């Protein structure tokens, strides 16, 4: 694909397999509703996305498998570019391999970000090579996976004072404090690094094994 938006849907969008090499100047793979990438237990798609303003985007985004490389570029000298993966109200990354580069946020939701799955130490491999903030959401839950983040500001930022959390039921192994937004919960070993602040959260950091 060249120019404009690469793939866009008003409703449900699923990218389950195959190989996509997308070069575009607008939005990448975008759904106004739900976006699914890969399937549980299957290899998933191989996607390379370059030159665009946004990468994967939907109201709710579910990433199960695949090998995904996203490089978001600035449109102008004043513009920081867009996000690599954004689920506006919900983002879940259960598996797959992701290589992400942007001058804005690599992984973002206005509400909740889930990485891995409850009662499992398995999860996605996430390599953020460049970002302003690596992972951002009102609440961030990390159950498993291998995560490496390079960020110019916060590697992980659990903060959205305008929206707060969608207040899901407490997942297995996670104890939510009474004041649950914003907070950062890490449920398994995760490597994170960034300058100046590796982790930024307004309420609490809880480490559970």
Secondary structure, DSSP 4 states (H G I P E B T S, - for coil): --SS-SEEESS-EEE-SSEEEEE-SS--EEESSEEEES-TTS---EEEEEEES-SEEEEEEEE-S-EEEEEE--SSSS-----SEEEEEEEEE-S-EEEEE-SSEEEE-SSEEEES-TT-S---EEEEEE-SEEEEESEEEE-S-EEEE--SSEEEEE--TTT----PPPPTT----SS-SSEEEE-S------SSEEEEESS-EEE--
